[in-house]
């Protein structure tokens, strides 16, 4: 009887010592205290400032286009490295690249990979105001430079919810209707994983007239900030009317550029450049 009592006392004493030992331990970890709600805008600004100018951007798209009496699936990849160059790769058959378009600050090159034809020309200067006045810098700024103008507007969470909770649209396909050979109208819709909802554009006599859609800035650490963009090209006999609008979905701001530029898209060598592609 005494042995059982002594064993019980020893067990109790050991348990008490164990509990006291654990309670005396200290930890370097601290419980995170959520910040106040009024500080949300500041946190958004800090997030944007840490990754405001991404070095690279990769956009992948899949589309279905008519080819003779059947539809073919085409995948395209646009890769951009800031200040160095960008490449659009078109792979319509079993992942085999058929067309490659390379644009650098110095030159543009279209390569038809099927019959080894290519075309080069100097990257045109658009005579736009400011330092970044080349065609390359203009395209780069659309995809890589942030359009954020301030901290007004709704909070980040509200805007992202309103961006993704929309009417469901057809995804992952492109519809094309042709008329008279040189005229085509495209309507593209990409699934929400790629952060691209709708793009549509028209080709008339191999000149692009307008395109619009939604996209995302690709940030470091797999973080993305949504935006929408609209690009319009309208040609006349002398000039090309160029309009680019970038809308920040987070802060509900819009930047618009309107310029008349020389008709490099309309006559001469530019048509030769497009002939390689279409």
C-alpha positions in Angstrom: 0.0 0.0 0.0 2.8 2.3 0.9 4.6 1.5 -2.3 1.6 2.6 -4.4 1.3 5.8 -2.3 5.0 6.6 -2.8 4.7 5.9 -6.6 1.7 8.2 -6.8 3.5 11.0 -5.0 6.6 10.6 -7.2 4.5 10.7 -10.3 2.6 13.8 -9.2 5.9 15.5 -8.3 7.4 14.7 -11.6 4.3 16.0 -13.5 4.5 19.3 -11.5 8.2 19.7 -12.3 7.5 19.1 -16.0 4.7 21.6 -16.1 6.8 24.3 -14.3 9.7 23.6 -16.7 7.5 24.2 -19.8 5.9 27.3 -18.4 9.3 28.8 -17.7 10.4 28.4 -21.3 10.6 31.6 -23.4 10.0 32.0 -27.1 11.4 34.5 -29.5 8.2 34.3 -31.6 5.6 37.0 -31.2 1.9 36.8 -32.0 1.2 39.0 -35.0 -1.1 41.9 -34.2 -3.2 42.9 -37.2 -2.9 46.5 -38.2 -5.7 49.0 -38.0 -8.1 49.1 -40.9 -7.3 52.7 -41.7 -3.7 51.6 -42.5 -4.7 49.4 -45.4 -3.9 52.0 -48.1 -0.4 52.5 -46.6 0.2 48.8 -46.8 -0.9 48.7 -50.4 1.4 51.5 -51.3 4.3 49.7 -49.6 3.6 46.5 -51.5 3.5 48.4 -54.8 6.7 50.3 -54.0 8.6 47.1 -53.3 7.9 45.7 -56.7 6.9 48.7 -58.8 9.1 48.0 -61.8 9.3 44.2 -62.6 12.3 43.1 -64.6 10.4 40.4 -66.7 7.0 39.7 -67.9 5.6 36.4 -69.4 2.1 36.2 -70.9 0.8 32.9 -72.3 -2.3 32.6 -74.4 -4.2 29.7 -76.1 -6.6 30.3 -79.0 -8.6 28.3 -81.6 -8.5 29.7 -85.1 -10.1 28.4 -88.4 -7.7 26.9 -90.9 -9.2 25.8 -94.2 -12.1 23.5 -93.1 -10.9 22.8 -89.6 -10.0 24.6 -86.4 -6.5 24.6 -85.1 -5.3 25.3 -81.6 -2.6 28.0 -81.3 -0.5 28.8 -78.3 1.4 32.1 -78.0 4.0 33.3 -75.5 5.1 36.9 -75.1 8.3 37.2 -73.1 9.8 40.6 -72.1 13.1 41.5 -70.4 13.2 45.1 -69.4 15.6 47.2 -71.5 16.8 44.1 -73.5 14.0 42.9 -75.8 10.8 41.0 -76.2 9.8 37.9 -78.1 6.4 36.7 -79.3 6.4 33.0 -80.1 3.5 31.4 -82.0 3.1 27.6 -81.9 0.0 26.4 -83.8 1.0 22.8 -84.4 1.9 20.4 -81.6 4.0 23.0 -79.8 6.1 23.6 -82.9 7.1 27.2 -83.3 5.9 28.7 -86.7 6.4 32.4 -86.2 8.7 34.4 -84.0 8.7 38.1 -83.6 11.6 39.7 -81.8 11.7 43.4 -80.9 14.7 45.1 -79.3 15.4 48.8 -78.7 17.4 48.8 -81.9 15.6 46.6 -84.4 12.5 44.4 -85.1 12.6 41.0 -86.7 9.9 38.7 -87.9 10.9 35.1 -88.6 8.8 32.5 -90.5 10.2 29.3 -89.1 8.4 27.1 -91.6 10.2 28.3 -94.8 13.1 30.1 -93.2 12.0 33.6 -94.2 12.7 36.6 -92.0 12.4 40.4 -92.2 14.4 43.0 -90.2 13.9 46.7 -89.8 15.0 49.4 -87.4 12.7 49.9 -84.4 10.7 53.0 -85.4 10.9 56.2 -83.5 7.4 57.5 -82.7 8.6 61.1 -81.9 6.7 61.0 -78.6 7.4 63.5 -75.9 9.8 62.5 -73.1 12.8 60.2 -73.1 11.1 56.9 -73.9 10.0 57.7 -77.4 10.7 54.5 -79.3 8.2 51.9 -80.3 10.0 49.4 -78.1 9.8 51.6 -75.0 6.1 52.2 -75.7 5.3 48.5 -75.8 7.5 47.9 -72.7 5.8 50.6 -70.7 2.3 49.1 -71.4 3.3 45.7 -69.9 5.9 46.5 -67.3 5.5 50.0 -65.9 2.9 50.5 -63.2 0.1 53.0 -64.0 -0.5 53.8 -60.3 -1.2 57.5 -59.8 -2.1 57.7 -56.1 -3.8 56.1 -53.2 -7.3 57.2 -53.9 -10.1 54.7 -54.6 -11.2 51.5 -53.1 -9.1 49.2 -51.1 -7.1 46.4 -52.7 -9.4 43.5 -51.5 -12.6 45.2 -52.7 -11.1 45.9 -56.1 -9.7 42.4 -56.6 -13.1 40.9 -55.6 -14.9 43.1 -58.0 -12.4 42.3 -60.8 -12.7 38.5 -60.5 -16.4 38.3 -59.6 -17.9 39.1 -63.0 -20.1 37.6 -65.5 -18.6 34.3 -66.7 -17.4 34.6 -70.2 -16.3 32.0 -72.7 -12.7 31.2 -71.9 -9.6 29.8 -73.6 -10.7 30.3 -77.2 -10.6 32.8 -80.1 -13.3 33.3 -82.8 -12.3 34.6 -86.1 -14.6 35.7 -89.0 -13.1 36.5 -92.4 -14.3 38.7 -95.3 -12.6 39.2 -98.6 -9.3 37.6 -97.6 -7.6 40.7 -96.2 -10.2 41.5 -93.5 -10.5 39.6 -90.3 -12.1 40.2 -86.9 -10.8 38.3 -83.9 -12.4 38.0 -80.4 -10.2 36.4 -77.8 -11.1 35.3 -74.2 -8.6 33.8 -71.8 -9.3 31.9 -68.6 -9.0 33.8 -65.4 -5.8 31.9 -64.4 -3.9 34.0 -66.9 -5.5 37.3 -65.6 -6.8 38.0 -69.1 -10.5 38.3 -69.8 -11.2 39.6 -73.3 -9.2 40.8 -76.2 -10.6 41.8 -79.6 -9.0 43.3 -82.7 -9.7 43.8 -86.3 -7.4 43.5 -89.3 -8.2 45.3 -92.5 -5.7 45.1 -95.4 -3.2 43.8 -92.9 -3.3 46.8 -90.7 -4.3 46.5 -87.0 -7.1 48.9 -86.1 -7.9 48.3 -82.5 -7.3 46.0 -79.6 -8.5 46.0 -76.0 -8.5 43.7 -73.0 -7.5 43.0 -69.4 -4.2 41.8 -68.0 -1.9 41.8 -65.0 1.5 43.1 -64.1 3.7 40.2 -63.3 5.5 41.0 -60.1 8.3 39.3 -58.2 7.5 36.7 -55.6 4.5 35.5 -57.6 2.5 38.6 -56.7 0.4 40.3 -59.4 -1.5 43.6 -59.5 -4.4 43.7 -61.9 -4.9 46.4 -64.5 -6.8 46.9 -67.8 -5.5 48.3 -71.0 -6.8 49.5 -74.3 -4.8 50.1 -77.5 -6.3 51.7 -80.6 -4.7 52.2 -84.0 -6.6 54.0 -86.7 -4.9 54.8 -90.0 -5.3 57.7 -92.5 -3.4 58.5 -95.7 -0.7 60.4 -93.8 -0.7 59.5 -90.1 -1.6 56.8 -87.7 -3.8 57.8 -84.8 -2.5 56.0 -81.7 -4.4 55.9 -78.4 -3.2 53.9 -75.4 -5.2 53.8 -72.1 -4.0 52.0 -69.0 -6.5 51.7 -66.1 -5.4 50.7 -62.6 -8.1 48.5 -61.3 -6.8 48.8 -57.7 -7.1 52.5 -57.4 -9.5 53.2 -60.3 -7.2 55.5 -62.1 -6.6 55.9 -65.9 -3.7 57.1 -68.0 -4.3 57.9 -71.6 -1.8 58.7 -74.4 -3.1 60.1 -77.7 -0.6 60.8 -80.5 -0.5 61.2 -84.3 2.5 59.3 -85.6 4.0 58.8 -89.1 2.3 56.1 -91.1 5.0 53.5 -90.7 2.1 51.0 -90.1 0.4 51.9 -93.3 2.8 51.9 -96.3 6.0 50.6 -97.6 8.2 48.3 -95.6 5.7 47.8 -92.7 3.4 45.9 -95.0 6.3 43.7 -96.0 6.9 43.1 -92.3 3.2 42.1 -91.8 3.3 39.9 -94.9 5.7 37.6 -93.1 3.3 37.2 -90.2 -0.1 36.9 -91.9 
